[in-house]
Amino acid sequence: MDVKELIFEMENIHKATELISSKLSKPVIIENKNFELISYSSSYEDFDQTQQKTILSKKCPVFIIDRLKKEGIVQQVEQQQSPIRIEPIEELGFQQRIMVGAKHLGFTMGYIWVQESSSYLSDEDMQFLQDVAPYLGKLIYDEYNRMNAKEGRREELLWKLLHHEYGSETSFRHEANMAMLTLPERFSVLVFSLSNPMKKGLFEQLFPLVHSFYGRPRVQYLRTEFQIILVVHGVAREEGSSTTLARELILEIKHGLTDEDFYSFMIGLGKEYRTLFDMRKSFLEALEVIETANFIEPRPETMPREFAKLGVYRYLATLYDKNSSEDYFSHDLLRLIKKDSESQSDLLHTLEVYLANNVKAKQTAQELFIHPNTLNYRLKQIVDLTDIDFSDFNMKSYLYTELLLINNVPAYYKRYKDAIQVKLN
């Protein structure tokens, strides 16, 4: 039986890769459609710099992919059956190689790379590659299906955890073990929800950023039409570790997207827990943050993303309904809104920042980018115009809550603007 027939008998893509490498006496790498590493021959020391990076990072370097796409090489490979020879790109550590698409059922499932370096492949070798490529495409397809089946079972079990749709914890742990689902000993649930349904394409930008966190304390995710739900694993003996990791993930995603795209997501993080039964609680907490953000129109970086820090934001919707139904207003705030409208004095915003900084003048002036004397002048105006007593904790708490509604809910601010003439005359 010749090598080609042996390959056609293989069900293991790694063994098939070794046979191809042995037949051609060349280093071989096989990648999927997304240029992620699937298999490589054992002659690691013979690989060039680019292929070594691929092996180490499990993906072809992005600058190589971009270069090959820009030169039309990837498009050419996808359009033809025969292998093509790619000239070396010395400045990138990319030696000469052969590339052929591994196609199955009419679709490119992946790519076969053969490094030529010292000598060219013969016409016979090139024909051999063309002949075996479709079978490699089938092996990639079969492997993809096997992984999807396992992943589908793992997703099903995660959904059961989030919805409390399972029996005893012992039997569930057995099912999880059979499906190779890693269960966390410490975790938080993090949710990214699209505020604009027309921007579903942003998920395609989000996934690579999420995947980059695999291999650290584990991150598992589920997807609905408009949400990505992540179970962030912490370190068992490190309190707060899953929360810390979730914050790092949010920052990495923020740095990986434009501001416009990042703020297209409403983000909610549930509290950290250790028992599987509490996974649903963390999930519901994350959703409550999302629902609160959906109710108001949060200014970037002002509303907390963590349930543990949500505080008075949890009650804004209830207060909105109560105050609106009872036609309730703060006359102090009405006076400040009127003053700001007449003289652009910015007293309302100054009051909010002052209260948010626990009436600390230095911090408030720094945040407002104004001189301390300017702040003192504004505070004097506020005191002269209103009955506000900054030594009264209850009054400060109430005013701050009312300001959150005014500044985050446009309809509530409009109520105040419309009421100025009626209530102050």
N, C-alpha and C positions, 0 to 999 in steps of 0.2 A: 504494500500500500504506500503510494507516494505521499509527500507532505500535504499536498492540497486535499487529498482524500481524508487524511488524518484530521485536518482542520475541520472538514465538513462533518466529522463524527463528534467533534468537541461540543460540550455544553458549557464549558468553563472558559470565559473570555481571556482569563489570565494565561491559561495553558495555550490557547490559540495564539496569543501574543508572543509567547516564547517560541512557538513553532515557526511563526513568520520571521522572527529575528534570527533564528537558527538557519532557516532556509536562505535568507538574504545576507547573513553575516553582517548585519547592521543593527544599531540601536533602534527600537521601535516604541512609539507612544501612541495610545489610543485615547481620544477625548470624546465627550458627548457633544451634542449640538451647541451647548453653551460654553464649549471649550474647557470643560471641567475634566480633570484627569479620571480615567476609568482604569487604565492598565498600562504597564510599561515593562519592557524586558529587563532582565536582571543585570545587564551589562552597564550599570549605572556610571562607572568611571569613564565610559566612552561618550556620554552625553555632553553636548555643548552647554554653554552657560545658560541659554534660554531654557533648554529642556530640563536642566537641573533645577531652575527656579520653578518650573511647572510641577516637578515632582515634589518639591518642598512645600509649595503653597497649594497644591492640588488643583491648580488652574493655570492656563496659559497666561502670561503677563498681558495686561490690558494694552500696553503700548504696542505689543506685537500684533494683537488682534486688530487694533485700529489701523496699523500700517498695512496689514494684509487686506483689510476691507477697503481702505483708501485706494490701493493699487488694483482693486477688482479681482484679487486672487480668490478670496472666499466665494464670491459670486460665480467665478469660473468653475471652481470645484463643484459647487452645487448644481451647475447646469450640465456637466458632462460626466460620463462614466469612467473615462480613463484618467490615470494619475497625471499630475503635472509636476514639473520641476521648478522649485523656487530658488532663485539665486541668493547667495549669502548676503546678510546685512551685518557687516563686520562691526559697525559702531554699536550694535545692539547685542553682540555676542550670539548672533543667529547664523549658524553654518548652513551650507546648502543642504536641501532635503527634498524629499518627495512627499506630496500630500494627495490623498485620495478620499473622496467622500464615501462613508459607509451608509448605503441607502437601503431602505426596506419599505415595501408597500408604497413606493413612489416618493418617500420622504427621506431627507438626509437625517440620519439618526446620530451621526458623529463623524469623526475624522481619524484617518490613520496617517501618522507621520513616520517617515523613515529617514534617518539622518544619513546623508551620503558621505560627507567630509572628504575622505581620501580617494574614493573611487566611485564612478557612476554605476548605477544599476543597469543591467543589460536589458535589451528589449524583451527577452524571455522573463526576466524578473518583473518588469513593468506589467506584462500580461498576467503574471501570477498574482500580483497585487490587485489588478482589476477583477480577476476571477474570484478572489476570496473576499473582496470588500463587501459585496451584498450579504454574505453569510455573517460577517462581523456586524453588519447593520442589524441583522436578525438577532444576534446575541445581545447587542445593546438594547434592542426593543424588548427582548425577553427579560433582561435584567431590570429594565425600567418597570415592567409590569409587576415583577416580583416585589420590587421595592414599594411600588404604589399599593399593592395588596397589604403589605405589612403596615405601611404608613396609614392606609385607610382604617385598619383595625385599631391602630394607636389613636388616631383622631376620634374614632367612635368611643373609645374608653375615656379620653379626655373630656369629651362632651358629657359623658355619664357623670364624671366627677363634678363638672361645673353645674349640672342640673340635679344632683343628688339622685340619679337614676341607677342606683346599683344596690345590691343586697348587702351582705356582710363585708366588712373590710378585708377579712381573710380571703374570701373567694375572689374579691376584686383584685387583690394583690397577686393571686395565682394567675388570673387572666392577664394582668399586666405583664407578668413575668413571661408568660407564653408568647405574648405579642412583642416582647423585648422593649416594653415601654418603661423608661426610667421614672420612678416616682420620687418626688422631692421630699427631703426631710425638713426643709425650710423653704418657703416660697412666698411670692407675691404675684398677683394677677395684674397685668398691664394691658390696657386697651387703647388702640388707635382707631378713631372713628372719623370718617370723612364728613366734613360739614357741607360739601358740595358734591352731590351724586354724579355730576358731569365730569368729575376728576378721578374716576376710578383707575385711570392709567397710572396714577401716582403709586399704586400698590406695586407696580413693576419696578419702581425706583426704591421702594421701601424694602422689598425682599432681600436684595443683596446686602443691605445694611444690617438687617436682622440676622442673616446667615453668617455674617462676620463674627457674631457673638457665639456661634456654636464652637465648642471646644473650651470655652471658659466655663464657669459654672453654667450648667446647661440652660438653654432657652428653648421652649417648645411653643409652637404657635398653631392656632386655628384661624380659619378665615371665613367670614360671611360676606355678603355682597358689598357691604360698606364698612366693615370692621376687620381689624386684625386683633386677635386675642392672644396674648403671650403669657405663658406660665414661666416665670423667672425663678430659677432654682438658686437658693443661697447655699452657704456652707453650713452644715448641720450645727456646728458648735459656735458659729459666729453670729450673734444677734445683730439684726439689721443688714445682713449681707445681701439678701435678695433685694431689699429696698435700694441699697447702694448700687447694685448691679443694674437695676431698672433705671435709676437716674443716669448712670453712665450710658446706657443704651439710648435713652432719650437725647442726651447730648450728642452722641455719635450720629444719630439720625438727623438732628438739627444741623450739624456741621456738613452732613452729606447732601442736604437739600437746600434749595433757595429759601429765603424767608417766606416768600409767597406760598411755596409748596408746603413748607413745614407748618405754617399757620392755617393750612387747609384742613389740618387734623385737629380734632378735639381729643385730648389725652387724659386718661384716668388711670390712677394707680391705687389698687386696694392695699390694705394693710398686710403686714407679714404674718404668716401663721405657720404652724408646724404639723397640724393634723389634717389628713385628707378631707375630713368632714368639713373643714373650714375653707376649702378651696372655693366653694360656691359663695361663701360670705365675702371673700376677697374680690371675687368676680362682681358681685352685686355692688360692692363699695366702689369699684372702678366705674361701673355703669352709672352710679349716682353722681360721680364727678362729671361724667359725660353729659348726663341729663341737666345738671346745673349749668354747665357751660352752654348747653343748647338753649336754656331758658334765657340767660342773659346774653350780652354781646361782649365777652371778655376782651379787655385790651391785652395785647401781647405781654406775657410775663407778669401779669398782675394777679389773675386768679390762680389759686393753688391747683396743681395737677394731682396732688396726693390726697386721698380721703382723710388721712390722719391730720392734714393741715387745712382741711376744708373750713372748719370752724363755722362762723356765722353764715357763710355762703350757703350752707345746707338749708337755711330757713328763709332765704330771700323770696322764693316762690310763694311760700305761705304768707309772709308779710305783705307781699305785693297784693295778693288776693284780699287780705283783711283790710289793708289801708285803702285800697281802691273801692271796695264795697262799702266802706264806712265814710268815704269821702274825707279821709284824714290827711292833714298836711302839717309839716313843721313850719310855723310862722317865722322862726329864725332863718331857716333855709330859704324860705320864700323871699325874705328881705335881701339875702345875699345874692340870690339869682337875679333879683330886680336890679341891685347895684351893679352886678357884673354886666348885665344887658345894657345899662345906661352909660357905664364908663369903662368897660373892658378891664375891670380891676382884678380879675382872676382870684377872687376871694374864696369861691366855692372849692376850687381845686387846692388852694393853699390850705384850707381847713381840712380837707381829706388827707393830704400828705402829713400835716401836723398831727392829726389824730393817729394815723397809721404808724407814725414814728413815736407814739406814746408821749406826745407833747414835748419832744426834745428839739429845741430850736436849732442847734448846730447841725444835726442830721437832716432836719427838714430843709434848711437853707442850702445844704449841699445837694440834696436831691432835686430841689427846684432850680439850682444854679443861680441863686440870687444872693446878694449881700445880706448878712445878718440884720443890718439896719432896715433893709427893705422888708424883711420878714417881720420885724418888730412893728413896722408901720402898718403892714397888712393886718397883723393880729390886733392891733389897737383899733383899726377900722371895724373888724369883726366884733370885738367887744362893745364898741360904741353903737353898732347897728342892731345888736341882738341882746338876748338875755342869757347867752351861753356862759356857763361857769366851768372853766377848765380844771377846777379842783373837784368837780362832781363826777365820779366815775360812771354812775348810771347814765348821766346826760351824755358823756363822751361816747359811751357804748352805743346808745340809741342813735346819736347823730351819725356815727360812723356807719352803722347799718343802713340808715336812710340814705346816706351819701353813696353807698355801694349800689343801691337801687337806682338812684338818680343818674349815676354815671355809667351804669352798665345796662340799663333797660331803657331804650329810647322812649318807649310809650310812657314810662313813669316820669321821665324828665318833661315830656310834653304836658303831662297832667299839671306839673308845677308851673310851667310857663303859662299855660292857659288860665291858671287859678290866680295869678298875681293881681290882676285888676280887681277880681271879685273879693279875694280874701284880705287884701291889704287896704281896701277903701272902707 
